[in-house]
Amino acid sequence: MAPLVLVEYGDYQCDQCGDAYGMIKKIQDDLGEQLKFVFRNLPMTTVHPDALSAALAAEAAALQCKFWPMHDLLFENQKELSDNHFEKLANRLNLDMNLFDAAVKKTKLKKRIEKEVEGAIRSGVNGTPTFFVNGSRYQGDWSFAPLFNYLENILSEERMSY
C-alpha cells in the first residue's frame, strides 16, 4: 500500500482543476508507487453546465475499465466538453458505444456522483480543486512545489518513524 494517498475533489470543466491535472501528473511521475491518487467528482453545475455530463462520461468509461484514460482525455480536451465530444472521446478509447451510451443514462452512475458530492459537503468542501492527503484536508498552496514538498515531508516523517 502506498504511504501517501492524495484525494482530489474536482470538476472536469473547472479551469483550476485543469491546471491541477498537469501538476498531479508530474507528482505521480515523481513519487511513483509511493503515491495513490484518487479523483472524486464534484461537478459545480451552477457554473459549469457540462461538468456533470463529463463526470458521467468518466464513470461510464470506468465500467469498461477506462476511467483513468477518460479522466485524462476530459482534462486534455477541457475546452471542448459537450455530449457530442464525450462520444468522440469514448470512441478514441475504443469503448463499446452501446454500453457507454446506456451507462451515461443510468441513474446508478448519477447516484454514485451524488454520493461523492455528499461526501465533499460533509468534509467541508465547497470548491474545486480541493485536496486531502492521508485523510486530512490540505490547506496550503496547491501549485507544484508547495504540494510536492508537503508530500515529501510526510514521506520523510514516515521514514523516520521506522
Secondary structure in CASP SS format (residue, H / E / C, confidence):
PFRMAT SS
TARGET T0000
AUTHOR 0000-0000-0000
METHOD secondary structure of the structure
MODEL  1
M C 1.00
A C 1.00
P C 1.00
L E 1.00
V E 1.00
L E 1.00
V E 1.00
E E 1.00
Y E 1.00
G E 1.00
D C 1.00
Y C 1.00
Q C 1.00
C C 1.00
D H 1.00
Q H 1.00
C H 1.00
G H 1.00
D H 1.00
A H 1.00
Y H 1.00
G H 1.00
M H 1.00
I H 1.00
K H 1.00
K H 1.00
I H 1.00
Q H 1.00
D H 1.00
D H 1.00
L H 1.00
G H 1.00
E H 1.00
Q H 1.00
L E 1.00
K E 1.00
F E 1.00
V E 1.00
F E 1.00
R E 1.00
N E 1.00
L C 1.00
P C 1.00
M C 1.00
T C 1.00
T C 1.00
V C 1.00
H C 1.00
P C 1.00
D C 1.00
A H 1.00
L H 1.00
S H 1.00
A H 1.00
A H 1.00
L H 1.00
A H 1.00
A H 1.00
E H 1.00
A H 1.00
A H 1.00
A H 1.00
L C 1.00
Q C 1.00
C C 1.00
K C 1.00
F H 1.00
W H 1.00
P H 1.00
M H 1.00
H H 1.00
D H 1.00
L H 1.00
L H 1.00
F H 1.00
E H 1.00
N C 1.00
Q H 1.00
K H 1.00
E H 1.00
L C 1.00
S C 1.00
D H 1.00
N H 1.00
H H 1.00
F H 1.00
E H 1.00
K H 1.00
L H 1.00
A H 1.00
N H 1.00
R H 1.00
L C 1.00
N C 1.00
L C 1.00
D C 1.00
M H 1.00
N H 1.00
L H 1.00
F H 1.00
D H 1.00
A H 1.00
A H 1.00
V H 1.00
K H 1.00
K C 1.00
T H 1.00
K H 1.00
L H 1.00
K H 1.00
K H 1.00
R H 1.00
I H 1.00
E H 1.00
K H 1.00
E H 1.00
V H 1.00
E H 1.00
G H 1.00
A H 1.00
I H 1.00
R H 1.00
S C 1.00
G C 1.00
V C 1.00
N C 1.00
G C 1.00
T C 1.00
P C 1.00
T E 1.00
F E 1.00
F E 1.00
V E 1.00
N C 1.00
G C 1.00
S E 1.00
R E 1.00
Y C 1.00
Q C 1.00
G C 1.00
D C 1.00
W C 1.00
S C 1.00
F H 1.00
A H 1.00
P H 1.00
L H 1.00
F H 1.00
N H 1.00
Y H 1.00
L H 1.00
E H 1.00
N H 1.00
I H 1.00
L H 1.00
S H 1.00
E H 1.00
E H 1.00
R H 1.00
M H 1.00
S C 1.00
Y C 1.00
END
